[in-house]
Amino acid sequence: MSDRRRVVHPAGDGYPDAGSLAKVPRVAVVGGGIAGLSAATALAERGIQVVVIEREDYLGGRVGGWSTTLDDGSPVTMSRGFHAFFRQYYNLRNLLERTDPGLHRLHAVDDYPLIDHTGRIDGFKGLPSTPPLNAFAFVKRSPTFEFKDLTALNGLAALPLMTVSVPETFTELDDVPAAEFLRRINFPEAARHLAFGVFSRSFFADPEKMSAAELAMMFHIYFLGSSEGLVFDVPTGPYPQTLWNPLAEYLTGLGVEIRTGTSVEKIERGFRVDGENFDAVVLATDVGGLRNIVAGSPGLGTDEWRTRVASMENTPPFLVHRVWLDKPVNADRPAFIGTGGMDPIDNISVLELFEDEAAEWASRTGGSVVELHAYAATDSEDETREQLMARMHEIYPETAAAKVVASRSEWRDDCPMFGLGHFATRPTVRTPEPGLVLAGDGIRIDLPVALMERAATTGLLAANTLLAGWAVQGHDIHTVPVRGRFKVFDAIAKLTAKV
């Protein structure tokens, strides 16, 4: 929280905890991912009785992990892939600090190099963190985005990048494809992979089908509106051992009951969840789970709201392919790289450079643990896997001579789609059903947050909404600035709007 312009959204006043109430409410939190755990923590810390119900056998949702055994007998933890814990993820980091004050179980990745199909490499190490100095310094040293490109930008068309606000930016740009927006502002063709590699591809979406408003919001959160910078942290070990098992112990100590491997099929009026009575419910599932529960609960909400939920979409499939190699990658390889113009691969991680479990395996065997990602895949799983391996050999040629000791793949299609015009119809945290709230990275919230931080923030807001209904004090929410940092651009936008 080094940005002096970060915004604190104060919690409402009320009783310090639920012990002041005539009856302590009992809440079902359906979903044990980041959103559900955030909501459960905020509620339990105010004395609410909480039951977390998670479909999978592990917590963490899309940032969870599970045990598997390799062909060489090594027990390892598999997951759905690499996640970057950026410094501006204030609410997620606050959640993790419940069990890790100072966040010592996270450590910084030195750089986030991006390589394009010609071999040009951009990086973010050593950039000043404060806008606009970060942008000028990046352009000065970038091989793909030159100063002449900066001066050639269509300034008026690019104004929305500097005047971001919610919901105004979505009113203006949500119907515009992200790729089309970059064409309008004359963003250089050679540097488009920077915008798509860093920002839009993080949404697992085709830039021609993703909202330009979401792209503008990403520029604001990570680069133009925040001085936290683009360097990020990663857990020092696998997600369960490092993040979620400690948080589960913390929640259990607060009296929370955690049920994993348990599916919720429907919610009856009066908040009877699969035959069990609750005073309120937080639905913190993925998009498919939310659609299924609402479809199976015909008495819940209004027709209009149910239609909104039913219309939510997922992105195309993505593939995470992890290989355990019998030879190491070259010593100068970074922990993580993004790629541009090298379909279908989007990034490569070398796990032993940041994860203790992978480092132990690599040290013991002399090999490497390499993870390959393909977002918004267009071919089959098998074809995409073969293409990823070919790209790995092309980008890291030393891997071509290595034997694959073991491999694991995750082929999924359960990430929320932020498509054209979706913002207006996306369901919000508050629902027409008093006592029922939603949370998750696919849920609308009119604050500048995205990805894992959107999940954590909607979970916190869901808990605050319920707590306010019982006149119990909530929790402060922190975000990057809610508007662009430079008032001069707001003035220019107002003048041009009058012309």
C-alpha distance (Angstrom), angle and dihedral (degrees) to the residues before:
residue distance angle dihedral
M1 . . .
S2 3.80 . .
D3 3.81 96.2 .
R4 3.80 107.5 101.3
R5 3.81 89.0 -159.4
R6 3.79 95.3 58.7
V7 3.78 111.7 125.3
V8 3.78 127.8 -124.9
H9 3.80 114.1 -153.3
P10 3.83 102.2 -159.4
A11 3.78 121.3 -133.2
G12 3.78 118.9 -119.0
D13 3.79 119.5 -97.2
G14 3.77 122.2 -107.6
Y15 3.76 144.2 116.0
P16 3.81 112.2 -22.8
D17 3.80 90.8 -121.7
A18 3.79 143.5 -10.4
G19 3.81 91.8 -91.9
S20 3.81 87.0 85.4
L21 3.81 91.0 62.0
A22 3.80 124.6 92.1
K23 3.81 88.2 -122.4
V24 3.79 128.3 18.8
P25 3.83 108.7 -124.8
R26 3.78 120.5 -124.7
V27 3.81 116.9 -142.1
A28 3.79 132.5 -167.9
V29 3.79 113.5 -147.0
V30 3.79 105.8 -162.5
G31 3.78 108.0 -157.9
G32 3.79 129.2 38.1
G33 3.78 99.6 -146.8
I34 3.80 125.0 109.4
A35 3.81 93.4 -70.7
G36 3.79 94.1 49.0
L37 3.80 94.2 44.5
S38 3.80 90.4 48.1
A39 3.81 91.1 52.1
A40 3.81 93.2 43.8
T41 3.80 91.8 50.9
A42 3.80 94.0 48.7
L43 3.81 91.9 48.5
A44 3.80 97.2 43.4
E45 3.79 92.1 49.3
R46 3.81 87.3 60.3
G47 3.78 92.2 52.0
I48 3.82 98.6 -100.2
Q49 3.80 116.6 148.3
V50 3.81 105.3 -116.9
V51 3.79 133.7 -169.7
V52 3.82 115.6 -170.7
I53 3.82 112.6 -155.9
E54 3.80 115.3 -166.8
R55 3.80 125.9 -178.1
E56 3.81 95.3 -150.6
D57 3.80 126.3 64.2
Y58 3.81 90.5 -114.6
L59 3.80 138.7 50.9
G60 3.78 127.7 -121.2
G61 3.80 100.7 64.9
R62 3.79 110.4 -141.6
V63 3.82 87.8 -0.3
G64 3.79 92.5 52.8
G65 3.78 130.8 106.7
W66 3.77 142.1 -156.5
S67 3.80 139.2 -160.3
T68 3.78 124.7 -96.1
T69 3.82 135.3 164.4
L70 3.79 122.4 -127.5
D71 3.80 124.2 -137.8
D72 3.82 89.1 -102.0
G73 3.81 89.6 58.4
S74 3.81 95.8 -105.0
P75 3.81 114.6 145.0
V76 3.82 108.6 -136.5
T77 3.77 139.8 166.4
M78 3.80 118.7 -114.8
S79 3.80 124.6 -161.7
R80 3.78 141.6 170.4
G81 3.76 92.4 -92.7
F82 3.76 148.1 -86.7
H83 3.82 121.0 -23.0
A84 3.80 126.7 -171.1
F85 3.80 116.9 -138.6
F86 3.80 101.3 -153.4
R87 3.80 121.4 -158.1
Q88 3.82 91.1 -118.6
Y89 3.81 91.0 62.0
Y90 3.79 88.4 100.8
N91 3.79 99.8 161.4
L92 3.81 95.1 43.2
R93 3.77 91.1 48.8
N94 3.81 90.7 48.2
L95 3.80 88.1 53.8
L96 3.81 91.8 51.9
E97 3.79 91.4 47.7
R98 3.81 88.9 67.1
T99 3.80 87.0 81.2
D100 3.80 101.0 17.4
P101 3.82 112.4 44.1
G102 3.77 107.4 -163.3
L103 3.81 90.3 18.6
H104 3.79 94.0 -106.2
R105 3.82 89.8 161.7
L106 3.81 88.3 67.6
H107 3.77 123.3 68.1
A108 3.78 132.6 -175.7
V109 3.78 125.5 -98.0
D110 3.80 103.0 -138.9
D111 3.78 96.0 -138.3
Y112 3.79 144.9 -1.8
P113 3.83 102.2 -141.2
L114 3.79 118.0 -169.0
I115 3.80 120.2 -156.7
D116 3.79 124.8 -166.5
H117 3.80 130.6 -155.7
T118 3.82 91.6 -89.7
G119 3.80 92.8 55.1
R120 3.81 96.5 -106.4
I121 3.80 112.5 146.5
D122 3.79 128.8 -153.1
G123 3.79 123.3 -173.2
F124 3.78 140.8 179.3
K125 3.80 102.4 -147.0
G126 3.78 114.8 127.0
L127 3.80 96.9 9.1
P128 3.80 117.2 143.1
S129 3.78 108.3 -103.7
T130 3.80 99.9 -140.4
P131 3.83 120.2 89.6
P132 2.99 130.5 -94.9
L133 3.81 92.4 18.2
N134 3.81 89.4 61.9
A135 3.81 91.4 56.6
F136 3.82 94.8 47.6
A137 3.81 92.4 46.1
F138 3.80 91.0 48.9
V139 3.81 93.1 50.2
K140 3.81 91.2 46.6
R141 3.82 93.0 60.5
S142 3.82 101.5 27.8
P143 3.83 117.2 112.8
T144 3.80 91.2 -158.4
F145 3.82 103.8 38.5
E146 3.79 109.9 50.2
F147 3.79 129.7 -174.0
K148 3.80 91.0 -106.8
D149 3.80 87.4 58.7
L150 3.79 89.6 55.0
T151 3.80 91.8 52.9
A152 3.81 91.1 46.1
L153 3.80 93.7 58.0
N154 3.79 116.7 115.7
G155 3.80 96.2 -112.8
L156 3.79 97.2 -164.3
A157 3.80 93.2 48.1
A158 3.81 89.5 47.5
L159 3.82 94.4 52.3
P160 3.83 93.0 99.1
L161 3.81 88.2 66.9
M162 3.81 88.9 61.6
T163 3.82 99.8 37.2
V164 3.79 99.7 49.7
S165 3.80 117.9 160.8
V166 3.78 136.2 148.9
P167 3.00 126.1 -85.3
E168 3.83 94.9 -0.1
T169 3.80 95.3 67.6
F170 3.80 90.1 52.8
T171 3.80 91.7 49.7
E172 3.79 88.3 55.0
L173 3.81 103.2 38.2
D174 3.78 112.5 16.1
D175 3.82 92.7 99.7
V176 3.82 92.8 49.8
P177 3.84 119.9 90.2
A178 3.79 113.3 -119.9
A179 3.80 91.4 -126.2
E180 3.80 91.7 50.9
F181 3.80 91.0 51.0
L182 3.81 91.1 55.5
R183 3.79 89.8 49.6
R184 3.82 89.9 51.9
I185 3.78 93.0 54.1
N186 3.81 91.8 45.4
F187 3.79 93.2 -117.6
P188 3.84 103.6 -177.4
E189 3.78 114.5 -97.2
A190 3.80 92.6 -135.2
A191 3.79 91.1 56.6
R192 3.80 99.7 44.0
H193 3.79 90.1 100.8
L194 3.81 87.0 65.9
A195 3.79 92.2 61.7
F196 3.79 94.8 39.0
G197 3.80 96.3 38.4
V198 3.78 95.8 49.2
F199 3.77 100.1 32.0
S200 3.80 124.8 11.9
R201 3.80 96.6 35.4
S202 3.80 87.5 57.3
F203 3.79 84.7 71.3
F204 3.83 91.1 56.4
A205 3.79 88.0 -123.4
D206 3.79 139.5 129.3
P207 3.84 106.5 -107.9
E208 3.82 89.5 -133.6
K209 3.81 89.8 60.2
M210 3.80 101.1 36.8
S211 3.80 123.8 94.9
A212 3.80 116.1 -100.8
A213 3.80 87.6 -145.2
E214 3.80 89.7 64.1
L215 3.81 89.5 48.4
A216 3.82 91.0 51.4
M217 3.79 89.9 48.3
M218 3.81 90.5 51.9
F219 3.83 91.1 51.9
H220 3.81 88.0 51.1
I221 3.80 96.8 47.1
Y222 3.78 97.8 45.2
F223 3.78 107.0 26.5
L224 3.81 123.4 1.7
G225 3.81 101.0 34.0
S226 3.79 104.1 35.7
S227 3.79 133.9 56.1
E228 3.81 93.7 -156.4
G229 3.80 89.8 95.3
L230 3.79 134.5 -140.5
V231 3.80 97.4 -82.8
F232 3.78 110.2 105.8
D233 3.80 142.8 -168.9
V234 3.79 130.7 -120.5
P235 3.81 131.3 -161.8
T236 3.79 115.4 -93.0
G237 3.81 91.2 -133.0
P238 3.81 141.4 15.4
Y239 3.79 115.2 -47.7
P240 3.83 98.8 -109.3
Q241 3.79 97.3 49.0
T242 3.80 95.0 38.6
L243 3.80 103.9 38.2
W244 3.77 119.6 6.4
N245 3.80 106.2 35.9
P246 3.83 90.9 56.4
L247 3.81 90.6 46.8
A248 3.81 90.8 49.0
E249 3.81 89.1 53.8
Y250 3.80 89.8 49.5
L251 3.80 91.6 50.8
T252 3.79 92.8 46.3
G253 3.79 87.5 53.8
L254 3.80 88.2 56.6
G255 3.80 90.0 54.0
V256 3.81 97.6 -99.2
E257 3.80 115.9 151.4
I258 3.80 112.6 -142.2
R259 3.80 119.3 -160.6
T260 3.78 115.8 -174.5
G261 3.79 125.7 -176.7
T262 3.80 89.2 35.8
S263 3.81 124.5 122.8
V264 3.80 126.3 -155.9
E265 3.79 113.6 -144.4
K266 3.80 103.0 177.1
I267 3.79 146.5 -4.8
E268 3.78 119.3 -139.5
R269 3.80 125.1 -154.2
G270 3.77 112.3 -79.7
F271 3.81 87.1 39.3
R272 3.72 99.3 -82.4
V273 3.80 103.0 165.7
D274 3.79 111.7 -160.1
G275 3.79 89.5 -31.6
E276 3.83 98.3 -41.2
N277 3.82 123.6 108.0
F278 3.80 123.8 -125.2
D279 3.80 134.7 168.1
A280 3.81 93.7 -134.2
V281 3.80 141.5 -0.9
V282 3.79 134.3 -141.5
L283 3.80 110.6 -158.1
A284 3.81 103.3 -156.2
T285 3.80 100.1 159.8
D286 3.77 131.1 126.2
V287 3.80 118.9 -89.3
G288 3.80 94.7 -90.6
G289 3.79 92.9 48.7
L290 3.80 91.9 49.0
R291 3.80 92.7 49.3
N292 3.81 91.8 48.4
I293 3.81 95.3 48.2
V294 3.80 93.3 47.1
A295 3.83 91.1 46.2
G296 3.81 89.0 51.1
S297 3.82 92.2 49.2
P298 3.82 104.7 63.9
G299 3.81 94.4 173.3
L300 3.79 94.2 56.5
G301 3.80 122.1 106.4
T302 3.80 129.1 -32.4
D303 3.79 129.1 -48.8
E304 3.80 91.0 -110.6
W305 3.80 92.4 51.7
R306 3.78 92.6 46.1
T307 3.80 89.0 52.4
R308 3.80 89.8 53.4
V309 3.78 91.5 52.8
A310 3.80 92.8 45.8
S311 3.82 91.3 51.8
M312 3.83 94.6 57.3
E313 3.80 112.8 117.5
N314 3.78 138.1 -156.2
T315 3.79 127.3 -135.8
P316 3.82 122.1 -107.3
P317 3.82 115.9 -80.4
F318 3.77 121.9 -72.2
L319 3.78 130.8 -159.1
V320 3.79 129.7 -143.6
H321 3.80 111.2 -169.8
R322 3.81 118.6 -176.4
V323 3.80 121.9 -171.2
W324 3.78 130.6 -170.2
L325 3.82 106.4 -148.6
D326 3.80 128.0 -161.1
K327 3.82 91.9 -137.6
P328 3.81 129.4 52.4
V329 3.77 124.8 -112.2
N330 3.79 114.4 -117.3
A331 3.79 113.8 -68.9
D332 3.81 93.5 -119.0
R333 3.81 95.1 58.9
P334 3.83 113.5 119.8
A335 3.79 121.8 -121.7
F336 3.80 90.1 -114.9
I337 3.80 137.4 11.8
G338 3.78 132.6 179.7
T339 3.79 121.7 -147.1
G340 3.78 135.3 -148.4
G341 3.78 130.6 -160.4
M342 3.81 91.7 5.2
D343 3.80 101.8 106.6
P344 2.92 132.7 -136.3
I345 3.81 96.1 16.8
D346 3.80 117.2 81.3
N347 3.79 103.0 171.4
I348 3.79 145.6 -6.4
S349 3.80 126.7 -145.8
V350 3.80 127.4 -166.2
L351 3.77 100.1 -153.7
E352 3.79 100.7 -165.7
L353 3.80 88.5 65.2
F354 3.80 92.3 67.9
E355 3.83 111.7 7.6
D356 3.81 120.0 76.0
E357 3.81 95.8 -149.9
A358 3.81 92.6 53.3
A359 3.81 90.6 42.9
E360 3.82 90.5 55.3
W361 3.82 91.5 50.6
A362 3.81 92.7 46.6
S363 3.81 92.0 47.7
R364 3.80 92.6 48.7
T365 3.82 96.5 45.8
G366 3.80 103.2 28.5
G367 3.80 90.7 -123.5
S368 3.81 138.5 107.7
V369 3.79 136.7 -114.6
V370 3.80 110.1 -138.2
E371 3.79 127.1 -178.1
L372 3.81 124.5 -160.2
H373 3.81 125.9 -163.4
A374 3.80 131.3 -159.9
Y375 3.81 115.8 -176.2
A376 3.80 124.4 -163.1
A377 3.78 91.8 8.2
T378 3.80 117.5 -159.1
D379 3.80 100.4 -170.4
S380 3.80 131.7 59.3
E381 3.79 122.6 -74.4
D382 3.81 93.2 -105.1
E383 3.81 93.5 47.1
T384 3.80 91.8 46.7
R385 3.81 91.4 49.7
E386 3.81 91.7 52.3
Q387 3.79 90.6 48.1
L388 3.81 91.8 49.9
M389 3.80 91.6 52.7
A390 3.80 91.0 49.0
R391 3.79 90.4 51.0
M392 3.81 91.4 49.1
H393 3.81 89.6 54.3
E394 3.80 89.8 48.0
I395 3.82 96.3 48.4
Y396 3.82 96.6 35.9
P397 3.84 102.2 28.7
E398 3.81 93.5 -177.5
T399 3.82 89.1 70.0
A400 3.82 91.5 65.7
A401 3.81 89.9 75.3
A402 3.80 93.9 46.3
K403 3.79 123.3 99.2
V404 3.79 117.9 -129.8
V405 3.80 104.6 -122.1
A406 3.80 92.4 -176.1
S407 3.79 139.9 -16.8
R408 3.77 139.5 -164.3
S409 3.79 129.4 -167.7
E410 3.79 134.7 -163.2
W411 3.82 116.3 -162.5
R412 3.82 108.8 -175.4
D413 3.79 140.0 160.9
D414 3.80 103.4 -173.8
C415 3.81 104.5 107.0
P416 3.83 116.8 114.8
M417 3.78 117.0 -104.4
F418 3.81 118.0 -129.2
G419 3.77 94.7 -162.0
L420 3.76 134.5 163.6
G421 3.80 112.7 -54.0
H422 3.80 94.0 -4.5
F423 3.80 96.7 123.8
A424 3.80 95.7 73.6
T425 3.80 93.7 52.8
R426 3.79 99.9 35.8
P427 3.83 111.6 115.9
T428 3.79 116.4 -111.1
V429 3.80 132.2 -138.8
R430 3.79 91.0 -97.6
T431 3.82 115.4 65.7
P432 3.82 133.7 -167.7
E433 3.82 87.4 -104.6
P434 3.85 110.1 82.0
G435 3.78 108.0 -131.8
L436 3.82 94.1 25.6
V437 3.80 117.1 99.4
L438 3.81 133.7 170.7
A439 3.80 130.8 -138.3
G440 3.78 135.6 176.9
D441 3.78 142.7 95.0
G442 3.80 90.6 -79.7
I443 3.82 94.0 56.4
R444 3.80 120.7 99.1
I445 3.79 117.4 -111.8
D446 3.79 122.1 168.7
L447 3.79 94.9 -133.8
P448 3.84 131.4 94.4
V449 3.81 99.3 -97.4
A450 3.81 133.7 120.4
L451 3.80 144.3 -177.5
M452 3.83 114.3 -11.5
E453 3.79 90.9 1.0
R454 3.80 90.8 54.6
A455 3.80 88.4 54.0
A456 3.81 92.8 50.0
T457 3.80 93.4 44.0
T458 3.79 96.0 48.2
G459 3.81 88.5 49.2
L460 3.78 89.9 53.2
L461 3.80 92.2 46.2
A462 3.82 90.9 48.2
A463 3.81 90.1 54.2
N464 3.82 91.5 45.5
T465 3.80 90.5 51.3
L466 3.80 92.0 55.0
L467 3.81 93.1 42.2
A468 3.80 91.1 52.3
G469 3.80 89.2 53.6
W470 3.81 88.6 58.7
A471 3.83 92.8 42.2
V472 3.82 90.5 -113.9
Q473 3.80 120.3 141.3
G474 3.79 115.4 -101.3
H475 3.81 133.5 -153.3
D476 3.80 129.2 -88.7
I477 3.80 116.5 -107.4
H478 3.81 120.8 -144.5
T479 3.80 126.5 -156.2
V480 3.77 141.9 162.2
P481 3.84 112.6 -93.8
V482 3.79 110.8 -54.2
R483 3.82 92.0 -136.1
G484 3.78 137.0 34.0
R485 3.80 112.6 -71.3
F486 3.81 97.7 -124.6
K487 3.81 119.3 70.2
V488 3.80 91.9 -166.4
F489 3.80 89.6 71.9
D490 3.82 91.1 51.0
A491 3.81 88.1 53.9
I492 3.81 92.1 49.4
A493 3.82 90.6 48.5
K494 3.83 90.5 52.6
L495 3.78 92.1 49.1
T496 3.79 94.0 49.1
A497 3.80 90.7 47.5
K498 3.82 89.3 59.4
V499 3.80 93.6 50.9
